[in-house]
Amino acid sequence: MKYEWRRQEKQLYGAKTTPVLVTVPTQSCIMINGEGNPNDTDFSNRVSALYSVAYAVKMAYKKTAKGEYDDFAVYPLEGVWQKIENCELIKEKLRYTLVIRQPDFVGEDGVCAALERTKHRKPNPLLEEVRFGTVPGETCVQLLHVGAYDDEPVSFTKMDEFVHAHSLTRTEEGHREIYLSNATRTEKNRLKTILRYRVK
């Protein structure tokens, strides 16, 4: 049976256009850091490097799967965004971590082995920056933003109003974006992105 995150984790990935409070579990991920404008080539190169490892993990798992699931859908790309300290909020001054979550039944050893094979088969200096990590569980507000990335401030205003109305406190300046659409194949006004930030 194939593990489908869209079907089996609707609480996390079936977001609506109105803000909600969600409990995000501890997650294992592959990730790579970067800085600068997401429209630059370096950003897309980092995305490609991360996906090359994600699909290598998937294919390796399919060959050796013995548990309940014999395959899984690769999780969507995520971006954790922060501005560089003491800088204005402009695209050239952004610091980010690109993330692709891994299923709970795929361990660190399998991910690291797939990473090493990818380095050998598809040499790319950016693969040296890809790493496995664990993101601790957290309580977040999230919302589905439909439209261009540059229009996200409107959705963040809705989230901030929800936080205030429910006597919550935002605990981080940065935020997470989960990209449900392929930006190269989708019109800007139809892009679907989950916006999420931690609260208490």
Long-range contacts (C-beta under 8 A, 24 or more apart in sequence): 1-68, 1-69, 1-70, 1-71, 2-69, 2-70, 2-71, 2-72, 2-73, 3-69, 3-71, 3-72, 3-73, 3-103, 3-105, 4-72, 4-73, 5-72, 5-73, 5-75, 5-76, 5-101, 6-73, 13-76, 13-178, 13-180, 13-194, 15-142, 15-143, 15-144, 15-194, 16-143, 16-144, 17-143, 17-144, 17-145, 17-146, 17-155, 18-143, 18-158, 19-141, 19-142, 19-143, 19-158, 19-159, 19-161, 19-162, 19-163, 20-141, 20-142, 20-143, 21-139, 21-140, 21-141, 21-166, 21-168, 21-199, 22-139, 22-140, 22-141, 22-142, 22-196, 23-137, 23-138, 23-139, 23-140, 24-137, 24-138, 24-139, 24-140, 24-196, 25-137, 26-134, 26-135, 26-136, 26-137, 27-101, 27-102, 27-134, 27-135, 28-101, 28-102, 28-104, 28-106, 28-108, 28-111, 28-132, 28-133, 28-134, 28-135, 29-99, 29-100, 29-101, 29-102, 29-132, 29-133, 29-134, 29-135, 30-54, 30-57, 30-99, 30-100, 30-102, 30-111, 30-115, 30-130, 30-131, 30-132, 30-133, 31-97, 31-98, 31-99, 31-100, 31-130, 31-131, 31-133, 32-97, 32-98, 32-126, 32-129, 32-130, 32-131, 33-95, 33-96, 33-97, 33-98, 33-129, 34-95, 34-96, 34-97, 34-98, 35-84, 35-94, 35-95, 35-96, 36-91, 36-92, 36-94, 37-91, 37-92, 37-94, 38-79, 38-91, 38-94, 38-96, 38-149, 39-91, 43-96, 45-126, 46-98, 46-126, 46-129, 47-77, 47-98, 49-124, 49-126, 49-127, 49-129, 49-130, 50-77, 50-98, 50-99, 50-100, 50-130, 51-77, 51-100, 52-118, 52-122, 52-124, 52-127, 53-100, 53-111, 53-114, 53-115, 53-118, 53-127, 53-130, 54-100, 54-102, 56-114, 56-115, 56-117, 56-118, 57-102, 57-106, 57-110, 57-111, 57-114, 60-110, 60-113, 60-114, 60-117, 61-106, 61-110, 67-105, 68-105, 69-103, 69-105, 72-103, 72-106, 74-100, 75-100, 75-101, 75-102, 75-103, 76-100, 76-178, 76-179, 76-180, 77-178, 77-179, 78-176, 78-177, 78-178, 78-179, 79-176, 79-177, 79-179, 80-174, 80-175, 80-176, 81-174, 81-175, 81-176, 81-177, 82-173, 82-174, 83-173, 83-174, 99-135, 102-132, 108-132, 138-198, 139-198, 139-199, 139-200, 140-176, 140-196, 140-197, 140-198, 140-199, 141-168, 141-196, 141-197, 141-199, 142-194, 142-195, 142-196, 143-194, 143-195, 143-196, 144-180, 144-192, 144-193, 144-194, 144-195, 145-191, 145-192, 145-193, 145-194, 145-195, 146-189, 146-190, 146-191, 146-192, 147-188, 147-189, 147-190, 147-191, 148-188, 148-189, 148-191, 149-188, 149-191, 149-193, 152-177, 152-193, 152-195, 155-195, 156-195, 159-195, 159-197, 163-199, 168-199, 168-200, 169-199, 169-200, 170-197, 170-198, 170-199, 171-198, 171-199, 171-200, 172-197, 172-198
